[in-house]
Structure formats: C-alpha cells, structure tokens
Amino acid sequence: MKRHVGSSFDEFLVEEGLLGEVEATAVKRVIAYQLRQFMEENKLSKSAMAKRMQTSRSALDRLLDESNPSVTLQTMDRAARALGKKLRIELI
C-alpha cells in the first residue's frame, strides 16, 4: 500500500521532517532573487551593493548564495533597507 497517495506535498514534508528546512530554503531563494534583480535594475556591482548595505562583500555573497544558510538577520535587514523595504519576521 502506498502511504503518500492522496496526501499533499506539505503533509509529505511534515512526515519526513523536512517542511521547515524546505520553507527556509524557499525564503532564502526569494530574498537572493529579489536582491539580484534590484542590483541588475540599478546597475549595482556587488561592492556597491555591499557598501549601500553597510556590510562586507563576503556577507553579500553569502546572502546571494541560495545554498548558504548562514545569513544573519542583520544582513537580511540591511538588504531590505537597501531595497527600500523593511524586514518582517513573524511566528505563525
């Protein structure tokens, strides 16, 4: 008998203990994508963007690397401000 027939993908991820990790990865990819888009639209180099964020280029590289989970809230907040936005994190 197939145990996942009829279940949702989220239910499968919960059963496998992967939902939180998958959601965090998705959020990281969206942030990296939005930041790259902003940089392209505004013709900003990584060095210029890091300066605008008041952070190091290596911190920006970590933020742009979709597979690197080691990004601080402070770096994400700086990126949001550089985009003219606010970072909002909530527990739901």
Residue pairs with C-beta under 8 A, 6 or more apart in sequence:
4 11
4 12
4 15
7 15
10 19
13 19
13 22
24 69
25 66
25 69
28 66
28 69
28 71
29 66
31 63
31 76
31 79
32 63
32 64
32 65
32 66
34 83
35 49
35 63
35 64
35 79
35 82
35 83
36 64
38 44
38 82
38 83
39 45
39 46
39 49
44 52
46 57
46 60
46 61
46 64
47 57
49 60
49 82
50 56
50 57
50 59
50 60
52 82
53 59
53 60
53 75
53 78
53 79
53 81
53 82
54 78
55 75
55 78
59 71
59 72
59 75
60 75
60 79
62 68
62 70
62 71
62 75
63 71
63 75
63 76
63 79
73 87
73 89
76 87
77 87
79 87
80 86
80 87
81 87
